[in-house]
Amino acid sequence: MIATNRYGIFGGTFDPVHNGHIHLVKKLLDSNLFTQLIVVPAGEPWQRPTIASAPHRLEMVRRACEELDVAISDCEVKRHSPSYAIETVKELKATYGPASFTWILGSDALLGIESWRSIRELAVEVDFVGITRPGFVVNPDLIPDFVRWKALEIGALRSEEHTSELQSPCNLVCR
């Protein structure tokens, strides 16, 4: 059976979720690359500490995305163990059925992907999209050969687009 649905998985600590995250989500939705975009707040991120609790970060993401056509997955928050992408992908595949899955991450995370748990297994399960800023080029020699990936340039949120919103640093964080 050929998968016709294509799901994008945008995971992160979202500590806190901010306008840059929402800008990226909107650009991904506008791209029509995916049948559905799934936002996955990390439960217990193993590569960086968090300040807010997992339930609070999940709620921040829900509120920030409430007017966007995205699915919010609480699978990592419910897990109560370190958040590993391979476990998340297996759970999402069981939920969504036969489909194509793409893990969306920042170019900095893409460059460190070899440190991810079970990365060879994960690379069989998903493709990767590394989000870059204009003018930034990912050196393909730094990405393991077994990882199927492409770079997607998304412009940064420009202050002239949201001058009134950006006058106070408090407005950079979604409320």
JOLINGI-V271528 format. One record per backbone hydrogen bond with DSSP energy under -0.5 kcal/mol. NH is the residue of the N-H (numbers start at 1). CO is the residue of the C=O. E is the energy in kcal/mol with one decimal. If there is no record, write none. Layout:
nh->{NH:NH}
co->{CO:CO}
e->{E:E}
This chain:
nh->{7:8:9:10:10:11:11:12:15:17:19:21:22:23:24:25:26:27:28:29:30:31:32:32:33:35:36:38:38:39:39:40:40:41:41:42:44:46:57:58:59:60:61:62:63:64:65:66:68:70:71:73:73:78:79:80:80:83:84:87:88:89:90:91:92:93:94:95:96:97:100:102:103:104:104:105:107:110:111:112:112:113:115:116:119:122:123:124:124:125:126:127:128:129:130:131:131:132:136:139:140:142:143:147:148:149:150:152:154:154:161:162:162:166:167:167:171:172:173:174}
co->{100:36:102:8:38:9:104:40:16:14:172:18:18:19:20:21:22:23:24:25:26:27:28:29:28:6:6:8:36:37:71:10:38:39:73:12:81:83:53:54:55:56:57:58:59:60:61:63:65:68:37:39:71:74:75:76:77:44:82:84:84:85:86:87:88:89:90:91:92:93:5:7:127:9:102:129:131:106:107:108:109:110:112:113:116:118:119:120:121:121:122:101:148:103:150:105:129:152:133:137:138:139:140:144:146:147:128:130:132:152:158:158:159:162:163:164:168:169:170:17}
e->{-3.2:-2.3:-3.2:-0.6:-3.0:-0.7:-0.7:-1.7:-0.7:-0.8:-2.7:-0.8:-1.8:-2.7:-2.1:-2.5:-2.6:-2.3:-2.6:-2.5:-2.4:-1.3:-0.6:-1.0:-0.7:-3.1:-1.3:-3.5:-0.5:-0.5:-3.1:-2.3:-0.5:-0.5:-0.6:-2.9:-0.6:-0.6:-2.5:-2.5:-2.2:-2.4:-2.2:-2.5:-2.5:-2.5:-2.0:-0.8:-2.3:-1.9:-2.7:-2.7:-0.6:-2.5:-0.8:-0.7:-0.5:-2.5:-0.8:-0.6:-1.7:-2.9:-2.0:-2.1:-2.7:-2.7:-1.8:-1.7:-3.1:-1.8:-2.9:-2.4:-3.0:-3.3:-0.5:-2.5:-1.9:-2.3:-1.9:-0.7:-0.8:-1.4:-1.8:-1.8:-1.2:-2.6:-2.6:-0.7:-0.8:-1.2:-2.0:-1.9:-2.2:-2.4:-2.4:-2.9:-0.6:-2.3:-2.3:-0.5:-0.8:-2.1:-1.3:-1.7:-0.6:-0.7:-1.5:-2.5:-2.9:-0.5:-1.3:-0.8:-0.7:-2.0:-0.5:-0.6:-1.8:-1.7:-1.0:-1.1}
